[in-house]
Amino acid sequence: MNDKYTFIDDLRAHAPLPDNGILSRTIQNDERAKVIQFCFAPGQELSAHTAPMPAMLYFIRGEGTLKLGDDVMEVKEGGFAYMTPLLEHGIHARTEVVMLLVMLKNPAK
């Protein structure tokens, strides 16, 4: 691993998922940002919760439902969301979903 960059040739790839589970792996973490890949088996859900920092979601593969605050929308491959701190959010996977979460630890004030 290089200390100046992180490179992954295919974020769609992941370890085999259990039939009924969610796989997460941290792919980058430093004082400014944390990047986590989430892989959801069909039907899995990350219940509504908040985070203390701004975050971005990028949907790499699959289809699901995304809750952002009071809004609920359908999401698919290529979908993107930026979330302000403390925004309630949740995800339900209709198909296998691969998603990237980027948390910004020290955003400019």
C-alpha positions in Angstrom: 0.0 0.0 0.0 1.3 3.4 -1.0 1.1 6.2 1.7 0.5 8.9 -0.9 -2.6 7.3 -2.6 -5.1 4.5 -2.6 -5.9 2.7 -5.8 -8.4 -0.1 -6.3 -8.9 -1.3 -9.9 -12.6 -2.4 -9.5 -14.8 -1.2 -6.6 -17.5 -3.5 -7.9 -15.6 -6.5 -6.6 -15.9 -7.8 -3.1 -15.6 -10.9 -1.0 -18.5 -13.4 -1.2 -21.5 -12.1 0.7 -23.5 -14.3 3.1 -27.0 -14.9 1.8 -28.4 -12.5 4.4 -25.8 -10.0 5.3 -23.9 -6.7 4.8 -20.1 -6.7 4.2 -18.1 -3.5 4.9 -14.5 -2.8 4.5 -12.5 0.3 5.1 -10.4 1.1 2.0 -8.9 4.4 3.2 -8.7 6.2 6.5 -6.7 9.2 7.6 -7.2 12.4 9.6 -9.3 14.0 6.8 -11.5 11.3 5.4 -12.6 7.7 5.9 -13.8 5.7 2.8 -15.8 2.5 3.3 -17.1 0.0 0.8 -20.5 -1.5 1.7 -21.9 -4.6 0.0 -25.5 -5.5 0.7 -27.1 -8.9 0.0 -30.6 -8.5 -1.5 -33.2 -7.5 1.1 -30.7 -6.2 3.6 -31.2 -2.8 5.3 -29.1 -0.3 7.1 -31.6 1.3 9.4 -32.0 5.1 9.7 -29.2 6.7 11.6 -27.1 9.9 11.7 -23.4 10.8 11.4 -21.7 13.7 13.1 -19.8 14.7 9.9 -20.6 15.4 6.2 -20.7 12.3 4.1 -21.1 11.2 0.5 -22.7 8.0 -0.9 -21.9 6.6 -4.4 -23.8 3.6 -5.6 -21.5 1.4 -7.7 -23.9 -1.5 -8.4 -27.5 -2.6 -7.7 -30.8 -1.0 -6.8 -32.4 0.0 -3.6 -34.3 2.6 -1.6 -32.4 5.5 0.0 -33.9 7.6 2.9 -32.4 11.1 3.3 -34.1 13.1 6.0 -37.9 12.9 5.3 -37.3 12.0 1.6 -37.3 8.5 0.3 -36.1 7.8 -3.2 -35.1 5.0 -5.5 -31.4 4.6 -6.1 -29.4 2.6 -8.7 -26.0 2.2 -10.1 -24.4 5.7 -10.6 -26.5 7.3 -7.9 -24.8 9.9 -5.6 -25.8 11.7 -2.4 -24.1 14.3 -0.3 -25.3 14.5 3.3 -24.8 17.3 5.8 -23.9 16.4 9.4 -26.7 14.8 11.5 -28.9 14.1 8.5 -30.9 10.9 9.2 -30.3 8.4 6.4 -30.9 4.7 5.7 -30.6 2.2 2.8 -32.6 -0.9 1.8 -31.1 -3.1 -0.9 -33.6 -4.6 -3.4 -30.8 -6.3 -5.3 -27.2 -6.9 -4.4 -25.8 -3.4 -3.8 -22.2 -2.2 -3.7 -21.9 1.3 -2.3 -19.0 3.7 -1.4 -19.3 5.8 1.7 -16.9 8.8 2.1 -17.0 10.5 5.5 -15.3 14.0 5.7 -13.7 14.2 9.1 -12.3 17.8 9.2 -14.4 19.8 6.7 -13.6 23.5 6.4 -15.8 25.6 8.7 
